[in-house]
Amino acid sequence: MEIQFTDQNFEEYAAQGKPMLIDFYADWCGPCRRLGPVVEQLAQKYEGQVLIGKCDADENAALVERFGVRNIPALFFLKGSEVVDKSIGAVPASMLEEKLQSIL
């Protein structure tokens, strides 16, 4: 299941200690909308192994600042609450899956 990360709930999810994939997006962003279904599929495929979800960049300024998001879509891969990889822009699903495999 895809998670909706927010400024208010991020620490609660991070405390679980699972690897994470955060997709910073905005509703008005075309590439974000194209990438959305890919992230949703990955969330279903890796449910229970990786916390995968979205963060609305327009509504969660603290997380945007914390991760230094300058462009969207921006996908951050975390392990142990540390950013270990990232991807900027719309990228193929296969690339995201490779990055997910590397944090398991």
C-alpha positions as CSV (number, residue, x, y, z in Angstrom):
1,M,0.0,0.0,0.0
2,E,1.3,3.4,-0.9
3,I,1.8,5.8,2.0
4,Q,1.2,9.5,2.0
5,F,4.2,11.0,3.8
6,T,3.7,14.4,5.5
7,D,5.7,16.7,7.7
8,Q,3.6,15.4,10.6
9,N,3.9,11.6,10.1
10,F,7.4,11.1,8.5
11,E,9.2,10.5,11.8
12,E,6.7,7.8,12.7
13,Y,7.4,5.9,9.5
14,A,11.1,6.5,9.7
15,A,11.2,5.0,13.2
16,Q,10.0,1.7,11.8
17,G,13.5,1.1,10.5
18,K,12.4,-0.2,7.2
19,P,14.0,0.9,3.9
20,M,11.9,3.8,2.3
21,L,11.2,5.2,-1.0
22,I,9.7,8.8,-1.0
23,D,8.3,10.3,-4.2
24,F,8.2,14.1,-3.9
25,Y,5.5,15.3,-6.4
26,A,2.9,18.0,-7.1
27,D,-0.5,17.6,-8.6
28,W,0.3,20.1,-11.3
29,C,3.5,18.3,-12.5
30,G,3.0,16.3,-15.7
31,P,6.1,14.0,-15.2
32,C,4.9,13.4,-11.6
33,R,1.5,12.2,-12.8
34,R,3.2,9.8,-15.3
35,L,5.4,8.4,-12.6
36,G,2.5,8.0,-10.0
37,P,1.2,4.6,-11.3
38,V,4.8,3.2,-11.3
39,V,5.3,4.2,-7.7
40,E,1.9,2.7,-6.8
41,Q,2.8,-0.6,-8.5
42,L,6.2,-0.7,-6.6
43,A,4.4,-0.1,-3.3
44,Q,2.2,-3.1,-4.0
45,K,5.1,-5.3,-5.1
46,Y,7.3,-4.4,-2.1
47,E,4.6,-4.2,0.6
48,G,6.0,-5.4,3.9
49,Q,9.6,-4.9,2.7
50,V,9.9,-1.2,1.9
51,L,7.8,1.8,2.9
52,I,6.9,3.4,-0.4
53,G,4.9,6.5,-0.8
54,K,4.4,10.1,-1.9
55,C,5.0,13.4,-0.4
56,D,3.2,16.4,-1.8
57,A,6.0,19.0,-2.2
58,D,3.6,21.9,-2.2
59,E,2.1,21.0,1.2
60,N,5.1,19.6,3.1
61,A,7.8,22.3,3.2
62,A,9.7,20.8,6.1
63,L,10.4,17.6,4.3
64,V,11.2,19.4,1.0
65,E,13.7,21.5,2.9
66,R,15.1,18.5,4.9
67,F,15.8,16.5,1.7
68,G,16.9,19.5,-0.4
69,V,14.3,18.9,-3.1
70,R,14.8,21.4,-5.9
71,N,13.1,19.6,-8.8
72,I,10.2,17.2,-9.0
73,P,9.5,14.4,-9.4
74,A,12.3,13.6,-6.9
75,L,12.6,10.0,-5.5
76,F,14.7,9.4,-2.4
77,F,15.8,5.9,-1.3
78,L,16.5,5.7,2.4
79,K,18.0,2.9,4.5
80,G,18.3,3.4,8.2
81,S,16.9,6.9,7.9
82,E,19.8,7.9,5.7
83,V,19.5,8.8,2.0
84,V,21.5,6.2,0.0
85,D,20.3,7.0,-3.5
86,K,18.0,9.4,-5.4
87,S,16.5,9.9,-8.8
88,I,15.3,13.1,-10.3
89,G,12.7,13.3,-13.1
90,A,10.6,10.7,-14.7
91,V,12.7,7.5,-15.0
92,P,11.9,4.0,-16.2
93,A,10.4,1.6,-13.7
94,S,13.3,-0.8,-14.1
95,M,15.7,1.8,-12.8
96,L,13.6,2.4,-9.7
97,E,13.3,-1.3,-9.1
98,E,17.1,-1.7,-9.3
99,K,17.5,1.0,-6.8
100,L,15.0,-0.6,-4.5
101,Q,16.7,-4.0,-4.8
102,S,20.0,-2.3,-3.7
103,I,18.4,-1.1,-0.4
104,L,16.9,-4.4,0.6
